[in-house]
């Protein structure tokens, strides 16, 4: 299905709390050859996992964005969410490291 057609459907599923259906469509978008679509899908999957309190899985998605898609404007949001996940998981060293990256590089 065309990516631009999936976005409203995903939003509808999320509004209706049909997270499994939304996740299926997001994973489809994650396989897109268009990097911007792929990275946004990864961020949305991470956010969905975070909302489900799956902090370890969400953390993996956010770190994937930082590691593989540094070009993206979504890096700031991913960094912020990594800090949140690290805090929830009690990973204080990781939290400090990413907090430092966020503030040293992006708050000038």
Order of alpha helices (4+ residues) and beta strands (2+ residues): alpha-alpha-alpha-alpha-alpha-alpha
